[in-house]
């Protein structure tokens, strides 16, 4: 497939992120039941929902795609409904509201909290462990793909090759601990109710408006020093991550199974900074001391299941550079990928 040289605007970007990936349309023909996305209002939820709708249409199947959120943004809700997603307003922290949701065979669980944990740890723990208990209990008969994070693994050296699913979790800091708590609660529900669950350990998704590449590119463009505390990272195009999440519905199991989701490259901060500096015709400076330890995942298991990501590093870097130089929009949500003490 030929990909564009750049993304001209948000409409083009969202359309590309929402295009069904390889294998997803065929899966929609096999998958029984409708799909509900819990926490669809987050950074990835909208394009994941739209990709599900587009895949079902291409497959020629009648399948409801239902998006659940508090929907504090009415415009975002209208966009979903205009594109064929049924919406339900629900505060997932209120079990009396959860139990009014329709029972659906397939659940994509995207609810969670990360940034702002410092000083409000209790809220993060409530979001990341209480809601899973409610969802895991109420949707015990469903398949559930649970969005998680590679931050549940220990920090490792780039020489390690990245953590596989066999590595024992060693979360650093309360955010990562609460994410492991989320996994453990869903594991409990899987074991207790025989619920089929997949733990979708993702790091980091790229969407031009946010992500690790956006963070580094903005620093270069604004003549700011690039933080070199963490020297390497993993990334994956958000459209590919969306596709893998939906296709993971066919791989849910009891007991719950973990699956690492990221790109095929281990990416150097220095390499990316130099690429951006070349595109932008800027100089580079660095700040911080590289401590060698990073969140790095080995996603070879997911590649065996789904194939390699469609979008590689070179496309992402070029699109990101063009986006920043043209003044493309930003969500204003730094990834804090450079954090290696667990404090977000």
Legacy VTK file of the C-alpha trace (Angstrom):
# vtk DataFile Version 3.0
C-alpha trace
ASCII
DATASET POLYDATA
POINTS 344 float
0.000 0.000 0.000
1.216 3.509 -0.831
1.115 5.876 2.128
0.861 9.676 1.985
3.983 11.815 2.273
2.323 13.852 5.024
-0.937 14.298 6.900
-2.528 17.542 5.747
-5.006 18.041 8.596
-6.800 16.349 11.490
-9.561 14.991 9.257
-7.013 13.206 7.062
-5.102 11.973 10.114
-8.220 10.595 11.818
-9.372 8.930 8.604
-6.006 7.203 8.221
-5.903 6.143 11.891
-9.423 4.733 11.459
-8.723 2.691 8.332
-8.994 -1.060 9.073
-5.678 -2.839 9.330
-4.768 -6.091 7.658
-6.838 -9.006 8.912
-9.375 -6.908 10.839
-12.100 -6.983 8.175
-11.841 -10.765 7.913
-11.984 -11.068 11.698
-15.211 -9.061 11.764
-16.779 -11.744 9.547
-15.852 -14.414 12.126
-16.454 -12.572 15.391
-19.786 -13.249 17.024
-21.557 -10.467 18.878
-21.346 -6.699 19.122
-18.422 -4.651 20.473
-18.491 -2.207 23.382
-15.596 0.194 24.042
-15.409 1.306 27.660
-13.571 4.630 27.992
-13.953 5.566 24.329
-13.465 9.258 25.114
-9.711 8.886 25.711
-6.786 9.566 23.365
-7.128 6.335 21.383
-10.772 5.440 21.851
-12.365 7.501 19.102
-10.192 6.214 16.257
-10.402 2.657 17.614
-14.173 2.882 17.543
-14.183 4.321 14.039
-11.800 1.601 12.847
-14.194 -1.020 14.232
-17.143 0.594 12.412
-15.210 0.783 9.141
-14.063 -2.827 9.400
-17.600 -4.069 10.066
-18.880 -2.117 7.058
-16.132 -3.489 4.812
-16.917 -6.989 6.066
-20.592 -6.483 5.230
-21.726 -7.551 8.704
-24.349 -5.980 10.938
-22.535 -5.361 14.187
-23.190 -2.658 16.773
-20.172 -0.672 17.953
-21.047 0.950 21.286
-18.931 3.648 22.943
-19.165 4.282 26.691
-17.790 7.363 28.435
-18.863 10.205 30.685
-18.805 12.328 27.502
-17.806 15.653 28.996
-17.254 16.834 25.387
-20.625 16.913 23.515
-18.879 17.578 20.185
-16.832 14.398 20.555
-19.968 12.412 21.267
-21.711 13.830 18.191
-18.725 12.858 16.032
-19.000 9.265 17.208
-22.742 9.103 16.594
-22.462 10.733 13.172
-20.013 7.983 12.202
-22.188 5.075 13.275
-21.127 4.482 16.885
-23.890 4.156 19.451
-23.020 6.090 22.610
-23.920 5.507 26.237
-23.075 7.976 28.991
-21.804 6.229 32.118
-19.585 6.954 35.107
-17.773 3.637 35.409
-16.874 4.403 39.040
-20.579 4.105 39.878
-21.563 0.431 39.867
-25.256 1.318 39.763
-24.581 2.890 36.355
-22.354 0.039 35.168
-25.066 -2.545 35.784
-27.440 -0.602 33.509
-25.138 -1.055 30.518
-26.285 -3.548 27.879
-24.614 -6.946 27.999
-22.292 -7.206 25.003
-20.221 -10.173 23.898
-17.005 -8.248 23.179
-15.485 -5.588 25.445
-12.509 -3.303 24.768
-11.572 -1.848 28.158
-9.734 1.489 27.805
-10.601 3.257 31.069
-7.730 4.317 33.307
-5.724 7.148 34.814
-2.032 8.031 34.610
-1.126 11.712 34.608
-1.855 13.638 37.744
-1.205 10.608 39.931
1.280 12.524 42.106
-0.745 13.988 44.973
-3.936 12.164 43.943
-2.808 8.571 44.237
-6.144 7.493 45.716
-8.006 8.602 42.579
-5.595 6.703 40.339
-6.002 3.547 42.408
-9.800 3.886 42.349
-9.853 4.333 38.574
-7.360 1.563 37.902
-8.638 -1.096 40.331
-12.243 -0.412 41.377
-13.601 -0.043 37.849
-11.973 -3.328 36.734
-13.756 -5.083 39.615
-17.096 -3.668 38.476
-16.482 -4.421 34.795
-14.980 -7.865 35.376
-17.966 -8.850 37.513
-20.728 -7.400 35.354
-19.288 -8.533 32.010
-18.199 -11.957 33.252
-19.737 -13.652 30.193
-17.909 -11.414 27.700
-14.522 -11.470 26.049
-12.500 -8.569 27.454
-9.393 -6.942 25.964
-7.886 -4.863 28.779
-5.647 -1.933 27.840
-2.593 -2.070 30.089
0.973 -0.794 29.833
4.557 -1.955 29.455
5.241 0.006 32.653
4.263 -3.062 34.670
7.624 -4.563 33.688
10.940 -3.672 35.311
13.166 -1.033 33.758
15.850 -2.741 31.659
18.997 -1.915 29.704
18.768 -1.616 25.938
21.151 -4.596 25.809
18.360 -6.697 27.354
16.345 -6.815 24.125
13.095 -5.861 25.834
10.810 -7.682 28.246
8.784 -10.598 26.937
5.483 -11.706 28.442
7.430 -14.246 30.520
9.169 -11.492 32.530
7.705 -11.088 36.004
6.149 -7.631 36.559
8.095 -5.266 38.817
6.220 -1.956 38.589
8.040 1.218 39.643
5.911 3.869 41.363
2.239 4.053 42.252
0.904 4.547 38.728
2.576 1.383 37.447
1.631 -0.473 40.641
-2.000 0.477 40.129
-1.780 -0.767 36.514
-0.586 -4.127 37.773
-3.483 -3.923 40.238
-5.851 -3.491 37.277
-4.393 -6.587 35.651
-4.616 -8.611 38.859
-8.282 -7.725 39.344
-9.119 -8.823 35.804
-7.055 -11.982 36.344
-9.114 -12.677 39.469
-12.351 -12.249 37.542
-11.029 -14.467 34.759
-10.151 -17.217 37.210
-13.342 -16.858 39.267
-15.887 -16.542 36.453
-13.961 -18.239 33.627
-14.044 -14.911 31.785
-11.873 -14.761 28.667
-9.411 -11.878 29.116
-6.367 -10.507 27.270
-4.034 -7.989 28.965
-2.967 -5.562 26.207
0.427 -4.226 27.384
0.986 -1.217 25.122
3.847 1.262 24.819
3.837 3.854 23.211
1.159 4.806 20.635
1.899 7.543 18.071
-0.791 9.920 16.792
1.115 13.085 15.635
-0.925 15.182 18.117
0.786 13.439 21.019
3.330 10.722 21.692
7.068 10.307 22.186
7.909 11.543 18.687
5.748 14.614 19.228
7.512 15.343 22.528
11.001 15.146 21.023
10.038 16.930 17.810
8.507 19.890 19.653
11.656 20.258 21.751
13.803 20.369 18.618
11.466 22.784 16.812
11.338 25.134 19.816
15.136 25.068 20.254
14.796 23.357 23.628
17.179 20.714 24.959
16.050 17.141 24.393
15.769 15.220 27.624
18.276 12.372 27.495
17.445 10.741 30.827
16.001 7.721 29.015
18.010 6.810 25.945
15.693 4.355 24.164
12.006 3.584 23.771
9.447 1.563 21.804
6.633 3.040 19.718
3.822 1.870 17.447
1.511 3.753 15.090
-1.841 4.227 16.820
-3.774 2.822 13.869
-1.791 -0.414 14.142
-2.327 -0.550 17.903
-6.077 -0.062 17.365
-6.127 -2.896 14.851
-4.226 -5.221 17.191
-6.577 -4.389 20.081
-9.658 -5.325 18.080
-8.054 -8.473 16.673
-7.049 -9.449 20.213
-10.712 -10.244 20.906
-10.100 -13.581 19.188
-7.224 -14.366 21.560
-8.834 -13.743 24.945
-8.552 -16.720 27.284
-9.027 -17.938 30.818
-6.732 -17.703 32.703
-6.042 -14.207 31.371
-3.165 -13.900 28.893
-0.728 -10.941 28.583
0.308 -9.621 25.173
2.994 -7.000 24.500
2.042 -4.425 21.869
4.647 -2.104 20.367
6.720 -1.609 17.235
9.487 -3.815 15.923
12.323 -1.316 16.540
14.101 -0.276 19.707
14.419 3.445 19.045
17.269 5.700 20.175
16.428 9.195 21.438
19.663 10.435 19.836
18.744 8.927 16.465
15.263 10.494 16.525
16.610 13.890 17.628
19.095 13.868 14.758
16.375 12.941 12.246
14.152 15.802 13.425
17.066 18.239 13.432
17.804 17.277 9.823
14.174 17.736 8.696
13.729 20.969 10.655
17.206 22.382 9.996
17.782 22.867 13.710
20.631 22.283 16.140
20.381 19.791 19.008
21.213 20.062 22.672
20.523 17.570 25.451
19.668 17.729 29.140
19.772 15.143 31.891
21.979 12.148 32.517
21.246 8.889 30.732
20.655 6.222 33.372
20.483 3.410 30.789
17.290 1.914 32.256
14.185 2.102 30.051
10.743 0.623 29.539
11.414 -1.714 26.615
9.119 -4.478 25.435
9.586 -7.401 23.066
6.396 -7.719 20.992
7.409 -10.721 18.865
4.445 -12.745 20.165
1.985 -10.171 18.783
3.829 -10.117 15.440
3.414 -13.900 15.218
-0.329 -13.455 15.796
-1.033 -10.386 13.683
1.992 -9.706 11.497
4.311 -6.697 11.716
2.901 -3.161 12.045
1.878 -1.499 8.782
3.572 1.806 9.573
7.306 1.821 10.254
9.532 4.299 12.033
10.596 6.306 8.974
7.011 7.154 7.998
6.165 8.173 11.558
9.193 10.446 11.903
8.621 12.194 8.579
4.887 12.697 9.229
5.614 13.993 12.729
8.226 16.487 11.526
5.906 17.828 8.823
3.026 18.061 11.305
5.005 20.103 13.822
6.576 22.419 11.239
3.147 23.226 9.766
1.716 24.039 13.194
-0.439 20.932 13.453
-2.626 20.600 16.528
-1.467 19.083 19.800
-3.390 17.459 22.633
-1.019 19.102 25.094
-0.457 15.815 26.898
3.253 14.922 27.152
3.961 11.210 27.446
6.691 11.710 30.077
8.505 8.805 28.419
11.696 10.183 29.991
10.398 9.362 33.492
12.104 6.303 34.990
11.229 6.809 38.665
7.540 5.985 38.276
6.308 9.475 39.210
3.701 10.878 36.803
LINES 1 345
344 0 1 2 3 4 5 6 7 8 9 10 11 12 13 14 15 16 17 18 19 20 21 22 23 24 25 26 27 28 29 30 31 32 33 34 35 36 37 38 39 40 41 42 43 44 45 46 47 48 49 50 51 52 53 54 55 56 57 58 59 60 61 62 63 64 65 66 67 68 69 70 71 72 73 74 75 76 77 78 79 80 81 82 83 84 85 86 87 88 89 90 91 92 93 94 95 96 97 98 99 100 101 102 103 104 105 106 107 108 109 110 111 112 113 114 115 116 117 118 119 120 121 122 123 124 125 126 127 128 129 130 131 132 133 134 135 136 137 138 139 140 141 142 143 144 145 146 147 148 149 150 151 152 153 154 155 156 157 158 159 160 161 162 163 164 165 166 167 168 169 170 171 172 173 174 175 176 177 178 179 180 181 182 183 184 185 186 187 188 189 190 191 192 193 194 195 196 197 198 199 200 201 202 203 204 205 206 207 208 209 210 211 212 213 214 215 216 217 218 219 220 221 222 223 224 225 226 227 228 229 230 231 232 233 234 235 236 237 238 239 240 241 242 243 244 245 246 247 248 249 250 251 252 253 254 255 256 257 258 259 260 261 262 263 264 265 266 267 268 269 270 271 272 273 274 275 276 277 278 279 280 281 282 283 284 285 286 287 288 289 290 291 292 293 294 295 296 297 298 299 300 301 302 303 304 305 306 307 308 309 310 311 312 313 314 315 316 317 318 319 320 321 322 323 324 325 326 327 328 329 330 331 332 333 334 335 336 337 338 339 340 341 342 343
